[in-house]
Amino acid sequence: MNTVLVVNAKGGCGKTTLSTNLASYFATNELKTVLVDFDPQQSAMEWLKERNPDHYYEIHGISPFEHRLRFASDVDRVVLDAPARIEGKQLTDLVRRSDIILVPVLPSPIDMRAAAHFIKDLLMTGHIEEKKIVVVANRVRENTLIYQQLNKFLKHLKIPFLASIRDSQNYIHAAEKGLGIFDMPWYQVSHDIEQWRPLIRWINRNLG
């Protein structure tokens, strides 16, 4: 079993979108997948309620507010959707559980500054190595000045920056049905999936 933590203390940066789509990638590749929703809003669990297990690969959901974190021996992948404003012991505990960590960042000056502070806190937990963390630019519009600033900012971090996920209606349409883009027809989402490829390669290389 391998565990992926999707985390950023800044709210509204797209952690749940990244978590649910990553879970859909694992599931569609026939890996037994568990999605754990640590956010009090339980958006990931609401997403799962819309998913039809008769038509799409099953993803098992766990709310730690209702159940203890116990995983069956045949589970392949666990995705942890962290809450906003995470810090201290809770952050350390989730880091300890994780094999790799994804940090989504939005293209705005406030988000970029917050991400820099959070990554510093993340590295100071003392339980991770930099090679286990990757930054994902989320909800980007590539032909904008702010995206160019974000791209420049991320490249200066001592953390891999591997993927820019565009601001696409496909994610909204997928979320309404409890789907990820990896569940959808290729002709509809080919450009979106192409943007995920560098991140997917990094994840698979680090999880083995």
Z-matrix of the N, CA and C atoms (Angstrom, degrees):
N
C 1 1.456
C 2 1.524 1 109.59
N 3 1.334 2 116.83 1 133.57
C 4 1.457 3 122.57 2 176.47
C 5 1.529 4 109.54 3 -122.32
N 6 1.327 5 115.38 4 145.74
C 7 1.457 6 120.58 5 -173.77
C 8 1.518 7 111.33 6 -122.14
N 9 1.341 8 115.18 7 133.20
C 10 1.463 9 122.89 8 177.94
C 11 1.523 10 108.32 9 -113.97
N 12 1.317 11 117.01 10 126.97
C 13 1.458 12 122.44 11 176.49
C 14 1.516 13 109.22 12 -103.41
N 15 1.341 14 116.14 13 125.77
C 16 1.461 15 121.85 14 174.11
C 17 1.524 16 106.77 15 -106.92
N 18 1.328 17 116.94 16 115.46
C 19 1.459 18 118.80 17 -167.29
C 20 1.525 19 112.22 18 -149.95
N 21 1.309 20 115.32 19 143.19
C 22 1.457 21 124.49 20 169.01
C 23 1.521 22 105.77 21 -167.01
N 24 1.319 23 117.49 22 131.66
C 25 1.464 24 119.85 23 -177.59
C 26 1.523 25 112.26 24 -66.77
N 27 1.327 26 117.78 25 -20.31
C 28 1.462 27 122.05 26 179.57
C 29 1.518 28 109.91 27 -77.63
N 30 1.317 29 116.76 28 126.46
C 31 1.460 30 120.16 29 177.77
C 32 1.517 31 111.71 30 -74.05
N 33 1.335 32 115.69 31 157.56
C 34 1.455 33 121.19 32 174.48
C 35 1.508 34 115.92 33 74.18
N 36 1.337 35 118.13 34 18.76
C 37 1.466 36 120.32 35 -177.54
C 38 1.527 37 112.73 36 -95.41
N 39 1.326 38 117.08 37 2.14
C 40 1.466 39 120.00 38 175.58
C 41 1.513 40 114.74 39 93.33
N 42 1.336 41 116.74 40 27.07
C 43 1.471 42 119.03 41 179.69
C 44 1.521 43 111.76 42 -61.49
N 45 1.334 44 116.93 43 -44.23
C 46 1.465 45 119.65 44 -177.24
C 47 1.523 46 111.42 45 -68.11
N 48 1.325 47 117.20 46 -38.68
C 49 1.470 48 119.89 47 176.71
C 50 1.523 49 110.49 48 -60.59
N 51 1.322 50 116.33 49 -43.50
C 52 1.469 51 120.17 50 178.79
C 53 1.525 52 110.63 51 -66.62
N 54 1.336 53 116.86 52 -42.08
C 55 1.469 54 121.16 53 -178.50
C 56 1.516 55 112.10 54 -64.60
N 57 1.323 56 117.24 55 -47.21
C 58 1.461 57 120.39 56 -176.84
C 59 1.523 58 111.69 57 -68.05
N 60 1.321 59 116.97 58 -38.58
C 61 1.465 60 118.86 59 178.78
C 62 1.517 61 111.90 60 -71.24
N 63 1.324 62 116.93 61 -33.43
C 64 1.459 63 119.32 62 175.59
C 65 1.528 64 110.43 63 -67.80
N 66 1.329 65 116.76 64 -41.01
C 67 1.464 66 120.33 65 176.11
C 68 1.522 67 110.45 66 -60.52
N 69 1.321 68 116.78 67 -39.72
C 70 1.469 69 119.45 68 178.99
C 71 1.527 70 110.99 69 -66.26
N 72 1.339 71 117.58 70 -35.04
C 73 1.468 72 120.18 71 176.83
C 74 1.523 73 110.22 72 -62.82
N 75 1.325 74 116.95 73 -49.04
C 76 1.461 75 120.26 74 -179.80
C 77 1.525 76 110.67 75 -59.94
N 78 1.324 77 116.11 76 -46.41
C 79 1.472 78 120.22 77 -176.36
C 80 1.518 79 111.84 78 -63.87
N 81 1.325 80 116.98 79 -42.29
C 82 1.467 81 119.62 80 -179.15
C 83 1.520 82 112.11 81 -69.63
N 84 1.324 83 116.62 82 -15.28
C 85 1.459 84 120.86 83 173.57
C 86 1.526 85 111.42 84 -95.71
N 87 1.327 86 114.51 85 19.59
C 88 1.464 87 123.40 86 173.39
C 89 1.527 88 112.86 87 61.47
N 90 1.325 89 115.76 88 35.51
C 91 1.454 90 121.87 89 172.30
C 92 1.530 91 107.84 90 -101.67
N 93 1.309 92 117.22 91 132.15
C 94 1.461 93 119.99 92 178.89
C 95 1.518 94 107.97 93 -68.45
N 96 1.341 95 115.87 94 117.15
C 97 1.456 96 121.80 95 -166.73
C 98 1.523 97 111.80 96 -120.55
N 99 1.329 98 115.07 97 137.15
C 100 1.464 99 122.24 98 175.51
C 101 1.524 100 108.55 99 -120.84
N 102 1.326 101 115.64 100 133.24
C 103 1.460 102 122.33 101 177.38
C 104 1.526 103 107.93 102 -112.53
N 105 1.347 104 116.61 103 120.35
C 106 1.464 105 121.72 104 -178.16
C 107 1.524 106 108.52 105 -108.57
N 108 1.332 107 116.06 106 124.26
C 109 1.459 108 121.91 107 -174.67
C 110 1.527 109 110.28 108 -105.84
N 111 1.347 110 116.60 109 102.82
C 112 1.455 111 121.75 110 179.42
C 113 1.527 112 112.68 111 -88.58
N 114 1.318 113 117.48 112 -4.87
C 115 1.464 114 120.47 113 -178.40
C 116 1.527 115 110.05 114 -79.36
N 117 1.340 116 118.81 115 128.65
C 118 1.469 117 120.68 116 179.33
C 119 1.527 118 113.64 117 -56.42
N 120 1.330 119 117.96 118 -26.50
C 121 1.466 120 120.49 119 178.63
C 122 1.527 121 112.31 120 -71.57
N 123 1.326 122 116.70 121 -19.68
C 124 1.466 123 122.66 122 176.38
C 125 1.536 124 113.47 123 57.64
N 126 1.314 125 115.87 124 39.01
C 127 1.474 126 120.33 125 -179.15
C 128 1.521 127 112.21 126 -64.90
N 129 1.327 128 117.17 127 -37.45
C 130 1.459 129 119.92 128 179.24
C 131 1.526 130 111.10 129 -66.41
N 132 1.336 131 117.11 130 -37.29
C 133 1.466 132 119.75 131 177.75
C 134 1.530 133 111.18 132 -69.08
N 135 1.331 134 116.56 133 -36.14
C 136 1.468 135 119.78 134 175.54
C 137 1.520 136 110.46 135 -64.55
N 138 1.329 137 116.44 136 -38.02
C 139 1.471 138 121.37 137 175.91
C 140 1.519 139 110.33 138 -60.17
N 141 1.327 140 116.50 139 -44.65
C 142 1.459 141 120.48 140 -178.44
C 143 1.519 142 112.52 141 -64.70
N 144 1.342 143 117.02 142 -31.57
C 145 1.463 144 120.28 143 179.63
C 146 1.527 145 111.55 144 -63.00
N 147 1.338 146 115.97 145 -26.78
C 148 1.464 147 120.21 146 -179.60
C 149 1.526 148 112.88 147 -85.48
N 150 1.311 149 116.40 148 -9.75
C 151 1.459 150 120.56 149 -176.21
C 152 1.526 151 110.35 150 -81.41
N 153 1.304 152 116.42 151 131.42
C 154 1.465 153 121.67 152 -179.36
C 155 1.529 154 109.29 153 -95.34
N 156 1.335 155 118.11 154 105.55
C 157 1.470 156 120.42 155 -177.16
C 158 1.524 157 113.64 156 -68.44
N 159 1.331 158 116.59 157 -12.61
C 160 1.472 159 119.31 158 177.69
C 161 1.522 160 111.79 159 -78.53
N 162 1.332 161 116.98 160 -20.30
C 163 1.462 162 120.32 161 -176.97
C 164 1.527 163 113.59 162 -115.35
N 165 1.331 164 117.12 163 -16.62
C 166 1.463 165 120.55 164 -176.81
C 167 1.524 166 109.83 165 -132.90
N 168 1.333 167 115.18 166 158.74
C 169 1.464 168 119.72 167 -179.87
C 170 1.523 169 110.16 168 -57.85
N 171 1.325 170 115.13 169 138.73
C 172 1.461 171 120.35 170 -175.32
C 173 1.534 172 111.39 171 -75.28
N 174 1.328 173 114.26 172 138.99
C 175 1.459 174 122.62 173 171.62
C 176 1.524 175 106.33 174 -125.64
N 177 1.315 176 116.54 175 125.13
C 178 1.462 177 120.20 176 -179.42
C 179 1.526 178 109.29 177 -88.56
N 180 1.319 179 117.25 178 132.46
C 181 1.450 180 121.26 179 -179.07
C 182 1.515 181 112.51 180 -108.40
N 183 1.324 182 116.08 181 144.23
C 184 1.463 183 121.56 182 176.31
C 185 1.527 184 108.80 183 -132.37
N 186 1.329 185 116.31 184 130.82
C 187 1.456 186 121.74 185 169.65
C 188 1.520 187 108.01 186 -102.95
N 189 1.324 188 119.47 187 116.85
C 190 1.462 189 120.73 188 -179.95
C 191 1.522 190 112.81 189 -67.42
N 192 1.340 191 116.48 190 -11.30
C 193 1.460 192 119.96 191 175.88
C 194 1.529 193 111.38 192 -76.82
N 195 1.345 194 116.06 193 -16.57
C 196 1.457 195 120.56 194 -176.74
C 197 1.521 196 113.15 195 -118.25
N 198 1.336 197 116.99 196 -25.60
C 199 1.466 198 120.23 197 -174.88
C 200 1.528 199 110.18 198 -137.69
N 201 1.312 200 116.05 199 151.53
C 202 1.452 201 121.06 200 172.41
C 203 1.525 202 109.50 201 -71.78
N 204 1.322 203 115.33 202 151.44
C 205 1.458 204 119.44 203 -179.30
C 206 1.520 205 110.40 204 -81.78
N 207 1.313 206 114.64 205 91.44
C 208 1.456 207 121.64 206 175.47
C 209 1.523 208 107.96 207 -124.38
N 210 1.317 209 115.67 208 132.39
C 211 1.454 210 120.26 209 -176.64
C 212 1.521 211 110.33 210 -118.92
N 213 1.319 212 115.25 211 138.86
C 214 1.463 213 120.30 212 176.93
C 215 1.521 214 109.85 213 -63.77
N 216 1.311 215 115.81 214 155.20
C 217 1.462 216 121.05 215 -176.15
C 218 1.525 217 113.19 216 -66.82
N 219 1.342 218 116.88 217 -19.67
C 220 1.465 219 119.54 218 -177.75
C 221 1.530 220 112.90 219 -95.98
N 222 1.325 221 118.04 220 7.85
C 223 1.460 222 120.52 221 177.66
C 224 1.530 223 109.58 222 -70.13
N 225 1.336 224 115.72 223 133.38
C 226 1.463 225 120.97 224 -179.41
C 227 1.523 226 112.66 225 -95.55
N 228 1.331 227 116.88 226 -44.33
C 229 1.459 228 121.69 227 -174.53
C 230 1.525 229 110.24 228 -134.65
N 231 1.337 230 115.50 229 137.79
C 232 1.463 231 122.61 230 173.43
C 233 1.522 232 107.75 231 -122.07
N 234 1.334 233 116.46 232 129.83
C 235 1.456 234 122.08 233 176.36
C 236 1.527 235 107.89 234 -111.85
N 237 1.328 236 116.89 235 121.93
C 238 1.461 237 122.35 236 179.50
C 239 1.523 238 109.30 237 -101.62
N 240 1.331 239 116.54 238 115.59
C 241 1.466 240 122.65 239 177.16
C 242 1.527 241 107.32 240 -94.28
N 243 1.337 242 116.57 241 103.06
C 244 1.464 243 121.48 242 -172.71
C 245 1.524 244 111.59 243 -78.85
N 246 1.335 245 117.13 244 156.16
C 247 1.462 246 120.48 245 177.67
C 248 1.522 247 111.56 246 -80.92
N 249 1.335 248 115.68 247 164.13
C 250 1.455 249 120.30 248 172.63
C 251 1.531 250 109.36 249 -72.36
N 252 1.330 251 114.91 250 161.78
C 253 1.474 252 121.88 251 177.40
C 254 1.524 253 112.69 252 60.15
N 255 1.304 254 116.16 253 26.51
C 256 1.466 255 120.06 254 179.22
C 257 1.523 256 110.30 255 -73.21
N 258 1.329 257 116.47 256 139.69
C 259 1.461 258 121.10 257 179.81
C 260 1.516 259 109.60 258 -162.77
N 261 1.307 260 115.42 259 176.67
C 262 1.455 261 121.76 260 171.85
C 263 1.514 262 114.46 261 56.69
N 264 1.336 263 114.65 262 -136.37
C 265 1.463 264 121.36 263 -174.26
C 266 1.523 265 112.00 264 -61.73
N 267 1.328 266 117.82 265 -39.10
C 268 1.460 267 119.36 266 -179.27
C 269 1.520 268 110.93 267 -63.30
N 270 1.329 269 116.79 268 -42.15
C 271 1.464 270 120.18 269 177.66
C 272 1.527 271 110.28 270 -63.32
N 273 1.320 272 116.68 271 -45.68
C 274 1.463 273 120.41 272 179.98
C 275 1.522 274 111.35 273 -60.93
N 276 1.327 275 116.95 274 -42.03
C 277 1.466 276 120.72 275 -180.00
C 278 1.523 277 111.62 276 -62.39
N 279 1.327 278 117.37 277 -43.64
C 280 1.467 279 120.11 278 -179.37
C 281 1.527 280 111.17 279 -69.07
N 282 1.324 281 116.82 280 -37.26
C 283 1.465 282 120.16 281 176.94
C 284 1.521 283 110.44 282 -61.97
N 285 1.322 284 116.60 283 -42.18
C 286 1.463 285 120.76 284 179.55
C 287 1.519 286 111.74 285 -61.40
N 288 1.325 287 117.00 286 -33.69
C 289 1.467 288 120.98 287 -178.78
C 290 1.525 289 112.84 288 -74.68
N 291 1.322 290 117.25 289 -15.73
C 292 1.460 291 121.29 290 -165.40
C 293 1.516 292 113.62 291 -99.98
N 294 1.324 293 114.94 292 148.10
C 295 1.455 294 121.50 293 172.60
C 296 1.521 295 110.86 294 -92.42
N 297 1.339 296 116.60 295 -39.26
C 298 1.458 297 121.43 296 176.74
C 299 1.525 298 108.58 297 -138.94
N 300 1.346 299 115.49 298 159.51
C 301 1.457 300 121.24 299 -174.37
C 302 1.528 301 109.22 300 -131.98
N 303 1.340 302 115.99 301 130.65
C 304 1.456 303 122.21 302 175.76
C 305 1.519 304 108.92 303 -111.32
N 306 1.327 305 116.83 304 131.33
C 307 1.462 306 122.04 305 179.89
C 308 1.528 307 109.11 306 -118.10
N 309 1.345 308 118.17 307 103.97
C 310 1.459 309 120.05 308 177.28
C 311 1.530 310 111.10 309 -78.45
N 312 1.340 311 115.74 310 140.52
C 313 1.460 312 121.67 311 -179.44
C 314 1.528 313 108.82 312 -133.82
N 315 1.332 314 116.36 313 134.01
C 316 1.457 315 121.20 314 177.46
C 317 1.528 316 110.70 315 -89.12
N 318 1.335 317 117.10 316 153.60
C 319 1.461 318 120.80 317 179.63
C 320 1.531 319 111.87 318 -80.92
N 321 1.323 320 116.42 319 76.86
C 322 1.464 321 121.69 320 173.74
C 323 1.521 322 107.95 321 -148.41
N 324 1.338 323 117.79 322 149.46
C 325 1.468 324 119.78 323 -179.44
C 326 1.526 325 112.71 324 -57.27
N 327 1.332 326 117.54 325 -40.26
C 328 1.462 327 121.08 326 -179.94
C 329 1.522 328 110.62 327 -62.40
N 330 1.332 329 116.43 328 -45.60
C 331 1.462 330 121.03 329 -179.00
C 332 1.517 331 111.90 330 -66.65
N 333 1.320 332 116.93 331 -37.17
C 334 1.459 333 120.13 332 -179.75
C 335 1.527 334 110.90 333 -66.12
N 336 1.323 335 116.48 334 -43.53
C 337 1.463 336 119.35 335 178.29
C 338 1.525 337 111.02 336 -65.09
N 339 1.334 338 115.65 337 -43.13
C 340 1.466 339 119.78 338 179.38
C 341 1.528 340 110.86 339 -62.47
N 342 1.333 341 116.58 340 -38.81
C 343 1.473 342 120.42 341 179.97
C 344 1.520 343 111.16 342 -64.48
N 345 1.320 344 117.08 343 -40.27
C 346 1.461 345 120.66 344 179.81
C 347 1.527 346 110.51 345 -61.58
N 348 1.325 347 117.04 346 -43.77
C 349 1.466 348 120.92 347 178.97
C 350 1.530 349 110.91 348 -66.87
N 351 1.340 350 116.03 349 -40.92
C 352 1.454 351 119.19 350 -177.79
C 353 1.521 352 111.86 351 -66.60
N 354 1.315 353 117.12 352 -42.85
C 355 1.469 354 120.04 353 179.69
C 356 1.521 355 110.21 354 -62.61
N 357 1.332 356 117.25 355 -36.46
C 358 1.461 357 120.16 356 175.45
C 359 1.528 358 109.98 357 -61.45
N 360 1.338 359 117.07 358 -44.71
C 361 1.468 360 121.01 359 177.59
C 362 1.524 361 110.99 360 -62.10
N 363 1.330 362 114.95 361 -39.15
C 364 1.462 363 120.59 362 -178.26
C 365 1.528 364 110.67 363 -62.60
N 366 1.319 365 115.79 364 -44.42
C 367 1.456 366 119.98 365 -179.26
C 368 1.526 367 111.80 366 -69.28
N 369 1.323 368 116.60 367 -26.09
C 370 1.464 369 120.42 368 -178.55
C 371 1.533 370 112.72 369 -81.25
N 372 1.324 371 118.21 370 -5.25
C 373 1.462 372 118.98 371 176.82
C 374 1.526 373 110.63 372 -64.58
N 375 1.339 374 115.67 373 -24.36
C 376 1.464 375 119.24 374 175.91
C 377 1.514 376 114.12 375 79.73
N 378 1.327 377 117.78 376 11.14
C 379 1.454 378 120.53 377 -177.05
C 380 1.525 379 112.53 378 -120.16
N 381 1.313 380 117.49 379 10.16
C 382 1.457 381 119.66 380 -177.90
C 383 1.526 382 110.00 381 -136.83
N 384 1.297 383 114.19 382 163.05
C 385 1.446 384 122.02 383 171.89
C 386 1.514 385 107.03 384 -113.23
N 387 1.322 386 117.31 385 149.46
C 388 1.463 387 120.38 386 -177.03
C 389 1.521 388 112.55 387 -57.74
N 390 1.324 389 116.77 388 -31.39
C 391 1.460 390 119.34 389 -176.63
C 392 1.528 391 111.93 390 -67.09
N 393 1.332 392 117.92 391 -13.19
C 394 1.452 393 120.75 392 -179.18
C 395 1.526 394 113.04 393 -90.19
N 396 1.322 395 117.52 394 -1.67
C 397 1.462 396 121.55 395 -176.58
C 398 1.521 397 109.88 396 -113.20
N 399 1.319 398 116.04 397 142.43
C 400 1.454 399 120.79 398 173.59
C 401 1.532 400 108.64 399 -139.05
N 402 1.315 401 115.60 400 144.61
C 403 1.458 402 121.72 401 178.97
C 404 1.522 403 109.29 402 -101.20
N 405 1.344 404 115.29 403 138.68
C 406 1.462 405 121.72 404 178.68
C 407 1.520 406 108.76 405 -121.83
N 408 1.317 407 117.32 406 121.83
C 409 1.462 408 121.02 407 173.60
C 410 1.520 409 108.10 408 -77.38
N 411 1.318 410 116.77 409 124.45
C 412 1.465 411 121.07 410 -171.10
C 413 1.530 412 111.17 411 -116.10
N 414 1.342 413 115.40 412 145.52
C 415 1.471 414 122.97 413 177.25
C 416 1.521 415 111.91 414 55.38
N 417 1.309 416 115.74 415 48.53
C 418 1.459 417 119.63 416 -176.47
C 419 1.527 418 111.48 417 -93.75
N 420 1.318 419 114.25 418 153.81
C 421 1.466 420 122.74 419 168.57
C 422 1.520 421 105.28 420 -120.46
N 423 1.314 422 115.54 421 108.74
C 424 1.455 423 121.51 422 -163.66
C 425 1.521 424 114.16 423 -65.74
N 426 1.316 425 118.89 424 -26.51
C 427 1.462 426 120.19 425 -176.21
C 428 1.517 427 112.68 426 -95.81
N 429 1.328 428 116.49 427 33.63
C 430 1.460 429 120.65 428 -179.50
C 431 1.519 430 110.22 429 -117.14
N 432 1.327 431 115.85 430 155.90
C 433 1.459 432 121.25 431 179.84
C 434 1.520 433 111.03 432 -64.74
N 435 1.323 434 117.22 433 -40.63
C 436 1.461 435 120.29 434 -177.71
C 437 1.521 436 110.63 435 -64.81
N 438 1.341 437 118.13 436 -33.22
C 439 1.468 438 119.46 437 176.15
C 440 1.518 439 110.63 438 -65.25
N 441 1.325 440 116.77 439 -40.83
C 442 1.465 441 120.05 440 178.29
C 443 1.526 442 110.59 441 -62.45
N 444 1.341 443 116.51 442 -38.29
C 445 1.461 444 120.21 443 176.91
C 446 1.529 445 110.95 444 -66.42
N 447 1.333 446 116.64 445 -41.14
C 448 1.465 447 120.60 446 177.76
C 449 1.524 448 110.63 447 -62.99
N 450 1.306 449 116.27 448 -44.62
C 451 1.459 450 121.20 449 179.98
C 452 1.539 451 110.61 450 -59.05
N 453 1.313 452 116.33 451 -43.30
C 454 1.463 453 121.36 452 179.16
C 455 1.523 454 110.37 453 -65.91
N 456 1.335 455 116.19 454 -42.52
C 457 1.468 456 121.03 455 -179.78
C 458 1.526 457 111.14 456 -62.17
N 459 1.327 458 117.21 457 -46.74
C 460 1.458 459 120.94 458 -176.03
C 461 1.518 460 112.13 459 -66.57
N 462 1.312 461 116.16 460 -33.50
C 463 1.463 462 119.42 461 179.98
C 464 1.535 463 111.71 462 -69.27
N 465 1.326 464 117.23 463 -19.24
C 466 1.456 465 120.35 464 178.54
C 467 1.525 466 112.53 465 -86.12
N 468 1.321 467 116.85 466 -13.97
C 469 1.459 468 119.63 467 175.96
C 470 1.526 469 109.85 468 -72.98
N 471 1.310 470 116.81 469 150.28
C 472 1.461 471 119.86 470 177.52
C 473 1.524 472 109.99 471 -88.63
N 474 1.312 473 114.94 472 42.24
C 475 1.462 474 123.11 473 -179.21
C 476 1.525 475 106.93 474 -133.25
N 477 1.329 476 120.08 475 139.97
C 478 1.463 477 120.19 476 177.83
C 479 1.527 478 112.06 477 -59.36
N 480 1.319 479 115.68 478 135.37
C 481 1.469 480 122.51 479 173.57
C 482 1.519 481 106.32 480 -118.23
N 483 1.321 482 116.22 481 105.76
C 484 1.465 483 119.58 482 -167.68
C 485 1.516 484 115.60 483 -113.89
N 486 1.323 485 118.32 484 -18.25
C 487 1.460 486 117.87 485 -172.57
C 488 1.521 487 111.58 486 -145.26
N 489 1.328 488 114.77 487 143.22
C 490 1.457 489 122.53 488 171.47
C 491 1.516 490 107.22 489 -119.92
N 492 1.320 491 115.91 490 114.09
C 493 1.464 492 121.40 491 -178.30
C 494 1.524 493 108.59 492 -95.78
N 495 1.307 494 117.18 493 117.29
C 496 1.457 495 120.29 494 -173.26
C 497 1.523 496 112.24 495 -72.10
N 498 1.316 497 114.63 496 159.72
C 499 1.458 498 122.52 497 176.24
C 500 1.527 499 107.52 498 -79.59
N 501 1.332 500 116.15 499 93.67
C 502 1.461 501 121.59 500 -171.38
C 503 1.521 502 111.36 501 -121.18
N 504 1.323 503 116.10 502 140.70
C 505 1.465 504 121.28 503 175.87
C 506 1.525 505 111.81 504 -65.55
N 507 1.322 506 117.09 505 -18.88
C 508 1.467 507 119.66 506 179.24
C 509 1.520 508 112.09 507 -59.89
N 510 1.331 509 117.00 508 -35.10
C 511 1.463 510 120.08 509 179.31
C 512 1.527 511 111.04 510 -68.63
N 513 1.303 512 116.38 511 -36.19
C 514 1.472 513 120.67 512 178.19
C 515 1.515 514 110.30 513 -68.27
N 516 1.342 515 116.75 514 -47.12
C 517 1.471 516 120.60 515 179.77
C 518 1.525 517 110.84 516 -62.49
N 519 1.324 518 116.92 517 -39.29
C 520 1.462 519 120.24 518 179.51
C 521 1.523 520 110.61 519 -65.88
N 522 1.332 521 116.62 520 -44.94
C 523 1.469 522 121.09 521 -175.95
C 524 1.520 523 111.49 522 -62.07
N 525 1.315 524 117.79 523 -33.57
C 526 1.463 525 121.11 524 -179.77
C 527 1.525 526 112.49 525 -61.54
N 528 1.333 527 116.60 526 -25.96
C 529 1.464 528 121.64 527 -176.97
C 530 1.530 529 113.09 528 -108.99
N 531 1.322 530 116.32 529 8.75
C 532 1.460 531 118.58 530 -177.86
C 533 1.516 532 112.57 531 72.24
N 534 1.309 533 116.73 532 30.61
C 535 1.461 534 121.74 533 -177.54
C 536 1.518 535 110.36 534 -114.82
N 537 1.329 536 114.38 535 163.46
C 538 1.447 537 121.79 536 166.20
C 539 1.514 538 107.22 537 -111.72
N 540 1.317 539 116.85 538 169.63
C 541 1.466 540 118.28 539 -179.30
C 542 1.521 541 111.65 540 -64.43
N 543 1.326 542 117.57 541 -21.65
C 544 1.462 543 120.08 542 -179.89
C 545 1.530 544 112.01 543 -75.69
N 546 1.317 545 116.75 544 -11.99
C 547 1.463 546 121.09 545 174.53
C 548 1.525 547 112.38 546 -87.53
N 549 1.311 548 117.03 547 -14.34
C 550 1.460 549 122.13 548 -170.66
C 551 1.532 550 111.41 549 -91.30
N 552 1.343 551 117.00 550 160.31
C 553 1.473 552 120.31 551 178.87
C 554 1.518 553 111.42 552 -58.26
N 555 1.340 554 114.44 553 137.95
C 556 1.459 555 121.18 554 -175.87
C 557 1.528 556 112.32 555 -54.54
N 558 1.338 557 117.60 556 -42.07
C 559 1.458 558 119.95 557 -174.78
C 560 1.530 559 111.98 558 -64.21
N 561 1.325 560 117.73 559 -21.86
C 562 1.462 561 120.96 560 179.65
C 563 1.528 562 112.76 561 -84.24
N 564 1.315 563 116.81 562 -29.14
C 565 1.471 564 119.66 563 -168.45
C 566 1.529 565 113.28 564 -126.54
N 567 1.316 566 118.35 565 14.79
C 568 1.467 567 120.69 566 -173.53
C 569 1.529 568 111.87 567 -57.78
N 570 1.332 569 117.33 568 -40.69
C 571 1.465 570 119.72 569 -179.24
C 572 1.524 571 110.47 570 -67.34
N 573 1.327 572 117.44 571 -39.86
C 574 1.464 573 120.87 572 179.14
C 575 1.530 574 111.16 573 -64.75
N 576 1.316 575 116.08 574 -44.40
C 577 1.466 576 119.46 575 179.99
C 578 1.527 577 110.79 576 -64.39
N 579 1.317 578 117.16 577 -35.55
C 580 1.465 579 120.30 578 178.10
C 581 1.529 580 110.68 579 -59.64
N 582 1.322 581 116.70 580 -36.27
C 583 1.464 582 119.78 581 179.17
C 584 1.527 583 112.31 582 -68.50
N 585 1.328 584 116.65 583 -24.76
C 586 1.465 585 121.26 584 179.27
C 587 1.524 586 113.18 585 -80.07
N 588 1.321 587 118.68 586 -18.55
C 589 1.461 588 120.87 587 -169.74
C 590 1.526 589 114.25 588 -56.27
N 591 1.351 590 119.97 589 -46.47
C 592 1.474 591 118.25 590 179.22
C 593 1.530 592 112.23 591 -60.92
N 594 1.330 593 116.44 592 -38.41
C 595 1.459 594 120.52 593 178.71
C 596 1.519 595 111.27 594 -67.38
N 597 1.316 596 117.06 595 -43.17
C 598 1.464 597 121.57 596 179.16
C 599 1.528 598 110.93 597 -61.85
N 600 1.322 599 116.50 598 -41.80
C 601 1.467 600 119.48 599 178.61
C 602 1.522 601 110.58 600 -62.11
N 603 1.336 602 116.71 601 -43.34
C 604 1.463 603 120.68 602 179.39
C 605 1.521 604 111.06 603 -62.95
N 606 1.331 605 116.31 604 -44.09
C 607 1.476 606 120.88 605 -180.00
C 608 1.522 607 110.35 606 -61.83
N 609 1.320 608 117.03 607 -49.09
C 610 1.466 609 120.13 608 -177.70
C 611 1.528 610 111.56 609 -64.61
N 612 1.327 611 116.33 610 -35.93
C 613 1.470 612 119.58 611 179.28
C 614 1.533 613 110.76 612 -67.00
N 615 1.336 614 116.38 613 -38.42
C 616 1.463 615 120.00 614 -177.20
C 617 1.524 616 113.93 615 -83.61
N 618 1.324 617 116.61 616 -21.62
C 619 1.465 618 119.21 617 177.00
C 620 1.517 619 112.25 618 -93.86
N 621 1.319 620 116.93 619 -20.24
C 622 1.453 621 120.44 620 178.01
C 623 1.518 622 112.95 621 79.91
